[in-house]
Amino acid sequence: MIVLATLFINTSCAVKKSVNMDSLSFPTFAYEGHRGARGLYPENSIGAMKVAIDLPIVTTLEMDCHITKDKKVVVYHDDFLNPKFVTYSDGKELSGNDDKGLIYDYTYDQLQKFDIGLKGNVDFPQQIKTATKIDLLADLIEESEKYANSKGKKMFYNIETKSNEKKDNKAHPEPKEFSDLLLKVVYDKGIAPRTVIQSFDKRTIQYINKQYPSIRTSYLIDAKNTKTPQELVADLGFKPFIISPNYKIVTKKFVDEAHILGIKIIPWTVNTKEEIEALKALKVDGIISDYPNLF
């Protein structure tokens, strides 16, 4: 395994040098479908991405990733099978060890016995109820690229590493392995120039900034944050391409200070037209929404 990891790192370094990050300019304003289009279709699925792609204004597909027991990268938000919307393939409720079972404890093939769309999500009443599987990141990108090409579009990708220092080697691998596995898919699928890797876990984007400097990064900030953009940069030890705060803490001062540093501000998760317009008035650089149809 050590030899394979070394080979991959050497290969990825070679790939990085050949990627022209200016081949497609970052959107002037990033309109991002959160988990594809969570408010309208089962989240983090190929179908949700297609719903977002169908909206001409959407520039970016936002999604979350976890690692399976057999080291596959899957598109899924929680580190566990969430009984709020996950069932077995026949629609029956989760039971036994599967009820809130950790994604990291299942192989990809084992995850295929579950469904994330039949039950629906009570928090999103407009979301269609339809049989939906947990997808591999590779498959989701491939299908999204094909579908976008059929529409004459080139999508950007905002991919989150769902990691937490307290859960290393329990709910997910350590940041290095997590990042290497994810970015191998990104490079293999040829979307590196159109990809941002985001995380609340600064260790992930610190590692990516050092080992994959051509990949754009975004620092996710929750509503408890009291630090200024300058303080966040000092905390990280480098300047991320984007700071992505909970929309409730975004102020004109915060946006202006970030822009002085050359950092974009793209808030999450903004789900009303009024909030979207208010944030645009503050000169943010994009919006992440469960309802990209509101853009």
KOLGUKOL-739219 format. One line per 2 residues: number of its first residue (from 1); their letters; for each residue z, y, x of N, C-alpha, C. Coordinates in Angstrom, 1 decimal. Each point is the difference from the previous one (the first is absolute). Last residue first. Layout:
! residues N
NUM	a	Z,Y,X,Z,Y,X,Z,Y,X  ... $
END
This chain:
! residues 295
295	fl	-8.5,31.3,-32.5,-0.5,0.9,1.0,-1.1,0.9,-0.5  2.3,-3.8,-2.2,0.5,1.4,-0.3,-0.6,1.0,0.9 $
293	np	-0.7,-4.8,0.3,-0.8,0.6,-1.0,0.4,1.4,-0.4  2.4,-2.8,3.0,-1.1,0.7,0.7,-0.9,0.6,-1.0 $
291	yd	5.0,-1.9,-0.1,-1.0,0.3,-1.0,-1.1,0.8,0.6  3.7,-1.2,2.5,-0.2,-1.3,-0.7,-1.1,0.2,-1.0 $
289	si	0.3,3.1,4.5,0.4,-0.1,-1.4,-0.3,-1.4,-0.5  0.1,3.8,4.5,0.1,-1.4,-0.3,0.5,-0.2,-1.4 $
287	ig	-2.6,4.2,2.9,1.0,-0.4,-1.0,-0.1,-1.5,-0.1  -1.3,4.4,3.8,-0.4,-1.2,-0.8,1.1,-0.3,-1.0 $
285	dv	0.4,3.6,3.1,-1.3,-0.5,0.4,-0.5,-1.3,-0.7  3.1,4.7,-1.4,0.1,-1.3,0.6,-1.4,-0.6,0.3 $
283	kl	1.6,4.5,-1.9,-1.0,-0.3,1.0,0.3,-1.3,0.7  2.1,2.1,-4.0,0.7,0.1,1.3,-0.8,-0.3,1.2 $
281	ak	-1.7,-0.4,-4.4,0.2,1.4,0.2,0.8,0.2,1.3  -0.8,-4.4,-1.5,-1.2,0.6,0.6,0.2,1.5,0.3 $
279	la	3.4,-2.2,-2.3,0.0,-0.4,1.4,-1.3,0.6,0.7  0.5,0.5,-4.6,1.1,0.8,0.7,-0.1,-0.3,1.5 $
277	ei	-2.8,-2.4,-2.9,-0.5,1.3,0.2,1.0,0.9,0.7  1.2,-4.5,-1.0,-1.2,0.0,0.9,-0.4,1.5,0.3 $
275	ee	3.3,-0.7,-3.3,0.5,-0.2,1.4,-1.1,0.0,1.0  -1.3,0.2,-4.5,0.8,1.2,0.3,0.5,-0.1,1.4 $
273	kt	-2.1,-3.7,-1.9,-1.0,1.0,0.4,0.7,1.3,0.5  2.5,-4.7,0.6,-0.4,0.8,-1.1,-1.0,1.1,0.5 $
271	nv	2.2,-3.4,2.9,-0.6,-0.7,-1.2,-0.2,0.8,-1.2  1.0,-0.8,5.7,-0.2,1.1,-0.9,-0.7,-0.4,-1.3 $
269	tw	3.1,-1.8,4.3,-1.1,-0.5,-0.8,0.0,0.9,-1.2  0.0,1.3,5.0,-0.1,-1.2,-0.9,1.2,0.2,-1.0 $
267	pi	-3.1,3.4,3.8,1.2,-0.5,-0.7,-0.3,-1.2,-0.9  -2.0,2.4,4.6,-0.5,-0.7,-1.1,1.1,-0.6,-0.8 $
265	ik	-1.3,3.6,4.3,1.1,-0.4,-0.9,-0.7,-0.6,-1.2  -1.3,0.9,5.6,-0.4,0.1,-1.4,1.2,-0.5,-0.8 $
263	ig	-0.1,2.4,5.0,0.3,-1.2,-0.7,-0.4,0.2,-1.5  0.1,3.2,3.9,-1.2,-0.7,-0.1,0.2,-1.4,-0.7 $
261	li	3.2,3.7,0.7,0.0,-1.0,1.0,-1.3,-0.8,0.0  0.7,3.4,-3.1,0.1,0.6,1.3,-0.1,-1.0,1.1 $
259	ha	0.3,-1.6,-4.4,-1.4,0.5,0.3,0.0,0.7,1.4  4.1,-1.4,-1.9,-0.7,-1.1,0.5,-1.4,0.4,0.4 $
257	ed	2.7,3.3,-1.8,0.6,-0.4,1.3,-0.8,-1.2,0.5  -1.0,1.5,-4.4,-0.4,0.9,1.0,0.4,-0.4,1.4 $
255	vf	1.5,-2.6,-3.6,-1.5,-0.1,0.2,-0.4,0.9,1.1  4.4,0.4,-1.4,-0.2,-1.3,0.7,-1.4,-0.2,0.3 $
253	kk	1.1,3.8,-2.5,0.5,0.1,1.4,-0.3,-1.3,0.8  -0.8,0.1,-4.7,-1.1,0.8,0.8,0.4,0.1,1.5 $
251	tv	2.0,-4.2,-2.5,0.1,1.4,-0.2,-1.1,0.7,0.8  1.8,-5.3,-1.8,-1.1,0.8,0.6,0.2,1.5,-0.4 $
249	ik	2.5,-4.0,-1.4,0.6,0.8,1.0,-1.0,0.9,0.7  -1.0,-3.2,-3.6,1.0,0.9,-0.5,0.6,0.9,1.1 $
247	yn	-3.4,-3.5,0.7,-0.5,1.3,-0.5,1.1,0.9,-0.4  0.4,-3.6,3.9,0.2,0.0,-1.4,-0.4,1.4,-0.6 $
245	ps	-2.3,-0.7,4.6,1.3,0.0,-0.6,0.0,-0.3,-1.5  -2.9,-0.5,4.8,-0.2,-0.3,-1.4,1.4,-0.1,-0.7 $
243	ii	-2.9,1.9,4.7,1.4,-0.3,-0.5,-0.2,-0.1,-1.5  -3.8,-0.7,4.1,0.4,0.4,-1.3,1.6,-0.2,-0.1 $
241	fp	-2.2,-0.7,4.1,-1.2,0.6,-0.6,0.5,0.6,-1.4  3.7,-0.5,3.9,-0.9,-0.9,-0.9,-1.1,0.8,-0.6 $
239	kf	2.9,0.7,4.7,-0.5,0.7,-1.2,-0.9,-0.9,-0.8  4.4,-1.4,3.3,-1.4,0.3,0.0,-0.4,0.7,-1.3 $
237	gl	4.4,-1.5,0.8,-0.4,0.0,1.4,-1.5,0.3,0.2  3.3,-0.3,-4.0,-1.1,-1.0,0.2,-0.3,-0.1,1.5 $
235	da	3.0,3.3,-1.5,0.6,-1.3,-0.3,-1.0,-1.2,0.4  -1.4,4.5,0.2,0.9,-0.3,1.1,0.6,-1.4,-0.1 $
233	vl	-2.7,1.6,-3.5,-0.8,-0.3,1.2,0.9,-0.3,1.2  2.1,1.4,-3.9,-0.6,-1.4,-0.2,-0.8,-0.4,1.2 $
231	eq	1.8,4.4,-0.1,1.0,-1.0,0.2,-0.5,-1.4,-0.2  -2.9,3.5,-1.0,0.3,0.0,1.4,1.0,-1.0,0.4 $
229	pt	-0.9,0.7,-4.6,-1.1,-0.7,0.7,0.2,-0.1,1.5  4.5,0.4,-2.7,-1.3,0.8,0.0,-1.1,-0.8,0.7 $
227	kt	4.4,-2.2,-2.7,-0.6,0.4,1.3,-1.3,0.9,-0.2  2.8,-2.6,-3.3,0.4,1.5,0.2,-0.6,0.6,1.3 $
225	nk	-0.6,-4.6,-3.8,-0.3,0.7,1.3,0.5,1.4,0.0  0.0,-3.4,-3.6,1.2,0.3,0.6,-0.2,0.8,1.3 $
223	ad	-3.5,-2.0,-2.7,0.6,1.3,-0.6,1.3,0.4,0.6  -3.6,-2.8,3.0,0.5,-0.1,-1.3,0.7,1.3,-0.5 $
221	il	-4.2,-1.3,3.5,1.3,0.6,-0.1,0.5,-0.1,-1.4  -4.0,-2.0,3.8,0.5,0.1,-1.3,1.4,0.5,-0.1 $
219	ys	-4.2,0.4,3.6,1.4,-0.2,-0.1,0.5,0.2,-1.4  -4.9,-1.4,2.5,0.6,0.8,-1.0,1.5,-0.4,-0.1 $
217	tr	-4.8,-0.5,3.5,1.3,-0.4,-0.5,0.6,1.0,-1.0  -5.1,-1.8,2.7,0.8,1.0,-0.6,1.3,-0.5,-0.7 $
215	is	-2.8,-2.0,4.3,0.3,-0.3,-1.4,0.8,1.2,-0.5  -1.3,-0.5,4.6,-1.1,0.5,-0.8,0.2,-0.2,-1.5 $
213	py	3.1,-1.6,3.5,0.0,1.5,-0.2,-1.1,0.5,-0.8  2.6,-4.5,0.9,-1.2,0.2,-0.7,-0.2,1.5,-0.3 $
211	qk	3.8,-1.5,2.4,-0.9,-1.1,0.3,-1.4,0.1,-0.6  3.6,3.4,-0.7,-0.1,-0.4,1.4,-1.1,-1.0,0.4 $
209	ni	0.9,1.3,-4.5,-0.4,1.2,0.7,-0.2,-0.3,1.5  1.8,-3.4,-2.8,-1.5,0.2,-0.2,-0.5,1.3,0.8 $
207	yq	4.6,-0.9,0.0,-0.7,-1.0,0.7,-1.5,0.2,-0.1  2.7,2.8,-2.5,0.2,0.3,1.4,-0.7,-1.0,0.9 $
205	it	0.1,-0.7,-4.7,-1.0,1.0,0.4,0.2,0.5,1.5  3.0,-3.3,-1.7,-1.3,-0.4,-0.2,-1.0,1.0,0.5 $
203	rk	4.6,1.1,-0.2,-0.3,-0.9,1.2,-1.5,-0.5,-0.1  2.1,2.7,-3.5,-0.6,0.7,1.1,-0.4,-0.9,1.2 $
201	df	0.4,-0.9,-5.3,0.6,-0.5,1.2,-0.7,0.6,1.2  -1.5,0.9,-4.3,1.3,0.6,0.1,0.7,-0.4,1.3 $
199	sq	-5.5,0.1,-0.5,1.3,-0.7,-0.1,1.2,0.9,-0.1  -6.0,-0.6,0.4,1.2,0.7,-0.4,1.2,-0.9,0.0 $
197	iv	-5.4,0.5,2.0,1.1,-0.9,-0.2,1.2,0.8,-0.3  -5.6,0.8,-0.7,1.3,0.6,0.4,1.1,-1.1,-0.2 $
195	tr	-5.8,0.0,0.5,1.3,-0.6,-0.4,1.1,0.9,0.6  -5.0,0.0,0.6,0.3,0.5,-1.3,1.4,-0.5,-0.5 $
193	pa	-2.1,-1.2,4.2,-0.2,1.4,0.0,0.4,0.6,-1.4  0.4,-4.8,0.7,0.9,0.8,0.7,-0.2,1.5,0.0 $
191	ig	-2.3,-4.1,-2.1,0.4,1.2,-0.7,1.0,0.9,0.8  -2.3,-4.7,0.7,-0.7,1.2,0.4,0.3,1.3,-0.7 $
189	kd	1.8,-4.8,0.0,-0.8,0.4,-1.1,-0.7,1.3,0.2  2.8,-1.9,3.4,-1.0,-1.0,-0.4,-0.9,0.4,-1.1 $
187	yv	3.6,2.8,1.2,-1.0,0.1,1.0,-1.1,-1.1,-0.3  3.8,0.1,-2.8,-0.7,1.3,-0.1,-1.1,0.1,1.0 $
185	vk	2.8,-3.8,0.2,-0.8,0.0,-1.2,-0.8,1.3,-0.1  3.0,-0.3,3.4,-1.0,-0.9,0.3,-1.0,-0.1,-1.2 $
183	ll	4.0,2.5,-0.4,-1.1,0.7,0.7,-1.2,-0.9,0.4  4.0,-1.9,-1.9,-0.7,0.9,-1.0,-1.2,0.7,0.6 $
181	ld	2.8,-2.7,2.8,-0.7,-0.8,-1.0,-0.8,0.8,-1.0  2.7,2.3,3.2,-1.2,-0.7,0.7,-0.7,-0.9,-1.1 $
179	sf	4.0,2.2,-1.3,-1.1,0.9,0.2,-1.3,-0.7,0.6  4.0,-2.6,-0.7,-0.5,0.5,-1.2,-1.3,0.9,0.2 $
177	ek	2.4,-1.4,3.8,-0.8,-1.0,-0.6,-0.6,0.4,-1.3  2.8,3.1,2.0,-1.1,-0.3,0.9,-0.9,-1.0,-0.6 $
175	pe	4.2,1.2,-2.2,-1.1,0.9,-0.1,-1.3,-0.3,0.8  3.1,-4.1,-1.6,0.3,1.3,0.7,-1.2,0.9,0.0 $
173	ph	0.0,-3.6,-3.9,0.1,0.0,1.4,0.5,1.4,0.6  1.7,-1.5,-5.0,-1.3,0.3,0.7,0.1,-0.1,1.5 $
171	ak	3.6,-1.0,-3.0,-1.0,0.4,-1.0,-1.4,0.2,0.5  3.3,-1.4,3.1,0.5,-0.6,-1.3,-1.0,0.2,-1.1 $
169	nd	-0.5,1.7,4.5,0.1,-1.4,0.1,0.7,-0.7,-1.2  0.8,5.1,-0.1,-0.8,-0.7,1.1,0.3,-1.5,0.0 $
167	kk	2.1,3.6,-2.8,-0.6,-1.2,-0.5,-1.0,-0.7,1.0  2.4,4.3,0.6,1.0,-0.9,-0.4,-0.5,-1.4,-0.5 $
165	en	-2.9,3.7,1.2,0.7,-0.5,1.2,1.1,-1.0,-0.4  -4.5,0.7,-2.8,1.3,0.7,0.0,0.8,-0.7,1.2 $
163	sk	-5.4,0.3,-2.5,1.0,-0.5,0.9,1.2,0.9,0.0  -5.1,-0.4,-2.0,1.2,0.0,-0.7,1.1,-0.7,0.9 $
161	te	-4.7,2.9,0.8,0.7,-1.2,0.5,1.4,0.1,-0.7  -4.8,2.3,-1.9,1.4,0.0,0.4,0.6,-1.3,0.6 $
159	in	-5.0,2.9,-0.6,0.7,-1.3,-0.1,1.4,0.1,0.6  -4.7,2.7,-1.8,1.4,0.4,0.4,0.9,-1.3,-0.2 $
157	yf	-5.7,1.3,0.4,1.1,-1.0,-0.3,1.3,0.5,0.5  -5.3,1.9,-1.7,1.0,0.0,1.0,1.1,-0.9,-0.4 $
155	mk	-5.4,-0.3,-1.5,1.4,0.3,-0.3,0.8,0.1,1.3  -5.2,0.8,-1.7,0.7,-0.5,1.1,1.5,0.3,-0.2 $
153	kg	-4.6,-0.6,-3.5,1.1,0.7,0.5,0.5,-0.7,1.3  -3.6,-1.1,-3.5,-0.4,1.0,1.0,1.2,0.8,0.6 $
151	ks	0.0,-3.9,-3.0,0.1,1.3,-0.7,-0.4,1.1,0.9  0.0,-4.5,1.5,-0.8,0.0,-1.1,0.0,1.3,-0.8 $
149	na	2.9,-0.5,3.7,-1.4,0.1,0.4,-1.0,0.0,-1.2  4.6,-0.9,-0.8,-0.3,1.4,0.3,-1.4,0.3,0.5 $
147	yk	1.3,-4.5,-0.8,0.0,0.7,-1.2,-0.3,1.5,0.2  0.6,-2.8,3.8,-1.2,-0.4,-0.8,-0.2,0.9,-1.2 $
145	es	4.0,0.5,2.4,-1.1,0.6,0.8,-1.3,-0.3,-0.8  3.9,-1.9,-1.6,0.0,1.4,-0.3,-1.2,0.7,0.7 $
143	ee	0.8,-4.6,0.7,-0.5,0.2,-1.3,-0.1,1.5,-0.3  1.8,-1.3,4.2,-1.4,-0.4,-0.1,-0.6,0.3,-1.4 $
141	il	4.6,0.8,0.8,-0.9,1.0,0.7,-1.4,-0.4,-0.2  3.1,-3.0,-1.7,0.1,1.3,-0.8,-1.0,1.0,0.7 $
139	da	0.7,-4.1,2.2,-0.8,-0.2,-1.2,-0.1,1.3,-0.8  2.8,0.0,3.8,-1.4,-0.2,0.4,-0.9,-0.1,-1.2 $
137	ll	4.7,0.1,-0.7,-0.5,1.3,0.4,-1.5,-0.1,0.3  2.0,-3.5,-3.4,0.0,0.2,1.5,-0.5,1.4,0.2 $
135	di	2.2,-1.0,-4.8,-1.2,-0.1,0.9,0.3,0.1,1.5  2.3,-1.7,-5.0,0.4,0.8,1.2,-1.2,-0.2,1.0 $
133	kt	-1.1,-0.5,-5.3,0.6,-0.6,1.1,0.4,1.0,1.1  -0.9,0.0,-5.7,-0.3,0.7,1.3,0.8,-0.7,1.1 $
131	at	-1.4,0.3,-5.7,0.3,-1.0,1.0,-0.4,0.6,1.4  1.2,3.4,-3.9,-1.1,-0.9,0.3,0.4,-0.9,1.2 $
129	ki	1.3,4.6,-3.3,0.6,-1.3,0.3,-1.1,-1.0,0.3  0.3,5.7,0.6,-0.6,-1.2,-0.7,0.7,-1.3,0.4 $
127	qq	2.2,5.1,-0.1,-0.6,-1.1,0.9,-0.5,-1.2,-0.8  2.3,4.0,-1.7,-1.4,0.0,-0.1,-0.7,-1.1,0.9 $
125	pf	4.9,0.7,-0.2,-0.6,-0.5,-1.3,-1.5,0.0,-0.1  3.8,0.0,3.9,-1.3,0.6,-0.1,-0.8,-0.6,-1.2 $
123	dv	4.5,-1.2,1.1,0.0,1.4,0.5,-1.3,0.6,-0.1  0.7,-4.6,-1.0,0.6,0.8,-1.1,0.0,1.5,0.4 $
121	ng	-3.5,-3.9,1.6,1.2,0.7,0.6,0.5,1.1,-1.1  -3.0,-5.1,-0.1,0.0,1.4,-0.1,1.2,0.6,0.7 $
119	kl	-1.5,-4.7,-0.5,1.2,0.5,-0.7,-0.1,1.5,-0.2  -3.4,-2.4,2.4,0.0,-0.5,-1.3,1.2,0.7,-0.8 $
117	gi	-1.1,0.7,4.8,-0.6,0.8,-1.0,0.2,-0.4,-1.4  1.2,-2.1,4.5,0.6,1.3,0.0,-0.6,0.9,-1.2 $
115	df	0.9,-5.6,1.6,-0.9,1.0,-0.6,0.7,1.3,-0.1  0.2,-5.2,3.0,0.6,1.1,-0.8,-1.0,1.0,-0.5 $
113	kq	-0.8,-3.8,2.9,0.5,-0.6,-1.3,0.7,1.1,-0.9  -1.7,0.7,4.5,-1.1,0.0,-1.0,0.5,-0.6,-1.3 $
111	lq	2.5,0.3,4.2,0.1,1.2,-0.9,-1.0,0.0,-1.1  0.1,-3.4,3.4,1.1,-0.2,-1.0,0.1,1.2,-0.9 $
109	dy	-3.2,0.2,3.5,-0.4,-1.0,-1.0,1.1,-0.2,-1.1  0.9,2.7,3.8,-0.9,0.7,-0.9,-0.4,-1.0,-1.2 $
107	ty	4.7,-0.9,2.0,-1.3,0.1,0.6,-0.9,0.7,-1.0  5.3,0.9,0.1,-1.1,-0.7,-0.6,-1.2,0.1,0.9 $
105	dy	4.2,2.3,0.8,0.3,-1.4,-0.1,-1.1,-0.9,-0.5  -0.1,4.9,0.3,-0.1,-0.6,1.3,0.4,-1.5,0.1 $
103	il	0.4,2.6,-4.1,-1.4,-0.2,0.4,-0.2,-0.7,1.3  4.5,-0.5,-3.0,-0.6,0.8,1.0,-1.4,-0.4,0.3 $
101	gk	2.6,-0.7,-4.8,-0.2,-0.6,1.3,-0.7,0.9,0.9  1.6,0.5,-4.8,0.3,1.0,1.1,-0.1,-0.7,1.4 $
99	dd	-0.4,-3.4,-3.3,0.5,1.2,-0.6,0.5,0.9,1.1  -1.4,-4.4,1.0,-1.1,0.9,-0.2,0.4,1.3,-0.6 $
97	ng	2.9,-3.8,0.6,-0.2,0.8,1.2,-1.1,1.0,-0.1  1.4,-1.6,-4.7,0.5,-0.6,1.3,-0.2,0.9,1.2 $
95	sl	-3.2,1.4,-3.9,1.3,-0.7,-0.1,0.3,-0.6,1.4  -3.6,3.6,-3.1,0.4,-0.5,1.2,1.4,-0.7,-0.2 $
93	ek	-3.4,0.4,-4.2,0.9,0.8,0.9,0.4,-0.7,1.2  -4.8,-0.9,-2.5,1.4,-0.3,-0.2,0.8,0.8,1.0 $
91	gd	-4.9,-0.2,-0.3,0.7,1.1,-0.8,1.5,-0.3,-0.1  -3.4,-2.5,2.5,-0.1,-0.3,-1.4,0.7,1.0,-0.9 $
89	sy	0.1,0.2,4.8,-1.3,0.2,-0.4,-0.3,-0.3,-1.5  4.9,1.7,1.5,-0.9,-1.1,0.5,-1.4,0.2,-0.6 $
87	tv	2.6,4.5,0.6,0.3,-1.3,-0.7,-0.8,-1.1,0.7  1.6,5.6,0.6,-0.5,-1.2,0.5,0.4,-1.2,-0.8 $
85	fk	1.4,4.7,-0.8,-1.4,-0.2,-0.3,-0.6,-1.3,0.6  4.7,1.1,0.2,-0.4,1.0,-1.0,-1.5,-0.1,-0.4 $
83	pn	2.3,-2.6,3.4,-0.1,-0.6,-1.3,-0.3,1.0,-1.1  -1.2,-0.3,5.4,0.7,0.9,-0.9,-0.1,-0.5,-1.5 $
81	lf	-0.1,-2.0,5.2,-0.7,-0.2,-1.2,0.8,0.7,-1.1  0.5,1.9,5.0,0.4,-1.1,-0.8,-0.9,-0.1,-1.3 $
79	dd	-0.1,3.6,3.2,0.1,-1.1,0.9,0.4,-1.3,-0.7  -3.1,4.1,-2.1,1.4,-0.4,0.2,0.1,-1.1,1.0 $
77	hy	-4.5,1.7,-1.0,1.0,1.0,0.3,1.4,-0.5,0.4  -5.3,-1.9,0.8,1.1,-0.2,-1.0,1.1,1.0,0.5 $
75	vv	-4.6,-2.5,2.0,0.2,1.3,-0.6,1.0,-0.1,-1.1  -0.6,-3.1,4.7,-0.2,0.1,-1.4,0.3,1.4,-0.5 $
73	vk	-1.0,-3.1,4.8,0.4,1.4,-0.5,-0.4,0.0,-1.5  1.6,-4.4,3.2,-1.1,0.7,-0.7,0.4,1.4,-0.5 $
71	kd	2.6,-3.7,2.3,-0.5,1.1,0.8,-1.3,0.6,-0.6  3.0,-3.6,-1.8,-1.1,-0.5,1.0,-0.7,1.2,0.6 $
69	kt	3.5,0.9,-3.1,0.6,-1.0,1.0,-1.0,-0.5,1.0  -1.2,4.8,-2.1,0.5,-1.3,-0.5,0.6,-0.9,1.1 $
67	ih	-0.4,5.6,-0.6,-0.4,-1.1,0.7,0.6,-1.3,-0.6  -1.4,5.2,-2.2,1.1,-0.9,0.5,-0.7,-1.1,0.8 $
65	cd	-1.4,5.3,-2.1,-0.2,-1.3,0.6,1.2,-0.7,0.4  -2.4,4.2,-3.5,1.1,-0.5,0.8,-0.3,-1.4,0.5 $
63	me	-3.1,4.7,-1.7,0.4,-1.4,-0.2,1.2,-0.3,0.9  -4.1,3.9,-1.8,1.3,-0.1,0.6,0.5,-1.4,-0.4 $
61	lt	-5.0,2.6,0.4,0.7,-1.1,-0.6,1.3,-0.2,0.7  -3.6,4.5,-0.6,0.9,-0.9,0.8,0.7,-1.1,-0.8 $
59	tv	-3.0,3.7,-1.6,-0.5,-0.2,1.4,0.7,-1.2,0.7  -1.2,1.9,-5.4,0.9,-0.7,0.9,-0.6,-0.2,1.3 $
57	ip	-2.3,2.0,-3.8,0.8,0.9,0.9,0.9,-0.7,1.0  -2.9,-2.3,-3.3,-0.8,0.6,1.0,0.9,0.9,1.0 $
55	ld	1.3,-4.5,-2.6,0.3,1.4,-0.3,-0.7,0.8,1.1  0.0,-4.8,0.1,-0.8,0.5,-1.1,0.1,1.5,-0.3 $
53	ia	2.8,-2.3,3.2,-1.3,0.3,0.5,-1.0,0.5,-1.0  4.3,-1.5,-1.3,0.1,1.3,0.7,-1.4,0.4,0.6 $
51	vk	0.4,-4.2,-2.2,0.3,1.1,-0.9,0.0,1.4,0.6  -0.3,-3.8,2.8,-1.3,0.3,-0.7,0.2,1.0,-1.1 $
49	ma	3.9,-1.5,2.2,-0.8,0.8,0.9,-1.4,0.3,-0.6  2.9,-2.8,-2.3,0.5,1.3,0.0,-0.8,0.9,0.9 $
47	gi	-1.1,-4.6,-0.1,-0.4,0.7,-1.3,0.5,1.4,0.0  1.3,-2.8,3.5,-1.4,0.4,0.2,-0.4,0.8,-1.3 $
45	sn	5.1,0.3,1.0,-0.9,-1.0,-0.2,-1.5,0.5,0.2  4.6,2.3,-0.3,-0.3,-0.6,1.3,-1.0,-1.2,-0.1 $
43	ep	2.2,1.2,-4.6,0.1,0.7,1.2,-0.5,-0.9,1.2  -1.6,-0.1,-5.3,1.0,-0.6,0.9,-0.1,0.4,1.4 $
41	yl	-1.8,3.5,-3.4,-0.4,-1.4,0.3,1.1,-0.6,0.9  0.3,4.6,-1.7,-1.1,-0.5,-0.8,-0.3,-1.5,0.1 $
39	gr	3.3,2.7,2.5,0.2,0.4,-1.3,-1.0,-0.6,-1.0  -0.3,-0.6,4.8,1.1,-0.7,-0.6,0.2,0.3,-1.5 $
37	ag	-3.8,0.2,3.6,0.2,0.9,-1.2,1.1,-0.7,-0.8  -0.5,-0.5,5.0,-1.3,-0.1,-0.7,0.0,0.9,-1.2 $
35	rh	3.7,0.1,2.6,-0.1,-1.4,-0.3,-1.3,-0.3,-0.7  0.2,4.8,0.0,1.2,-0.7,0.4,-0.1,-1.5,-0.4 $
33	ge	-4.0,3.7,1.1,0.5,-0.9,-1.1,1.2,-0.9,0.5  -2.0,5.0,1.7,0.4,-1.3,0.3,0.5,-0.8,-1.2 $
31	ya	-2.8,4.5,2.2,0.4,-0.4,-1.3,0.3,-1.6,0.1  -0.4,4.3,3.7,0.1,-1.5,-0.2,0.5,-0.3,-1.4 $
29	ft	-2.8,4.2,2.5,1.1,-0.2,-0.8,0.0,-1.5,-0.4  -2.9,1.0,3.2,0.6,1.4,0.0,1.2,0.0,-0.9 $
27	pf	-1.5,-4.6,2.4,-0.2,0.9,-1.2,0.6,1.3,0.1  -1.4,-2.5,4.5,1.0,-0.2,-1.0,-0.2,1.0,-1.2 $
25	sl	-4.2,-1.7,3.0,1.1,1.0,0.0,1.0,-0.3,-1.1  -3.2,-3.2,3.0,0.1,0.4,-1.4,1.2,0.9,-0.1 $
23	sd	-1.3,-1.4,4.2,-1.2,-0.5,-0.7,0.0,0.3,-1.5  3.3,0.7,3.7,-0.6,1.2,-0.6,-1.2,-0.4,-0.8 $
21	mn	2.6,-3.1,2.7,0.8,0.5,-1.1,-0.6,1.2,-0.8  -2.0,-4.2,2.9,-0.1,1.4,-0.1,0.7,0.5,-1.2 $
19	vs	0.5,-4.6,3.3,0.0,0.6,-1.4,-0.1,1.5,0.1  0.4,-3.1,3.8,-1.4,0.1,-0.5,-0.1,0.6,-1.4 $
17	kk	4.1,-0.8,2.4,-0.7,0.9,0.8,-1.4,0.2,-0.6  3.0,-3.2,-1.9,0.4,1.4,-0.3,-0.9,1.0,0.8 $
15	va	-0.5,-4.7,0.7,-0.5,0.5,-1.3,0.3,1.4,-0.2  2.0,-2.1,3.6,-1.5,0.1,0.3,-0.7,0.6,-1.3 $
13	cs	4.5,-1.1,-0.3,-0.1,1.2,0.8,-1.5,0.2,0.3  1.2,-3.9,-2.3,0.1,1.2,-0.8,-0.2,1.3,0.8 $
11	tn	0.1,-4.2,2.3,-1.2,0.2,-0.8,0.0,1.3,-0.8  3.9,-1.2,2.4,-1.1,0.3,0.9,-1.3,0.3,-0.8 $
9	if	3.6,-1.6,-2.4,0.3,1.4,0.4,-1.1,0.4,0.9  -0.2,-4.5,-1.4,-0.3,1.0,-1.0,0.2,1.4,0.4 $
7	lt	1.2,-3.4,3.0,-1.5,0.0,-0.2,-0.3,1.0,-1.0  4.5,-0.9,0.5,-0.5,0.8,1.2,-1.5,0.2,-0.2 $
5	al	2.1,-2.8,-3.1,0.4,1.4,-0.2,-0.6,0.9,1.1  -0.5,-4.7,0.4,-0.9,0.6,-1.0,0.3,1.4,-0.3 $
3	vi	2.8,-2.2,3.1,-1.4,0.1,0.5,-0.9,0.6,-1.0  4.3,-1.1,-1.4,0.1,1.2,0.9,-1.4,0.3,0.6 $
1	m	0.6,-3.9,-2.7,0.0,1.2,-0.8,0.0,1.3,0.9 $
END
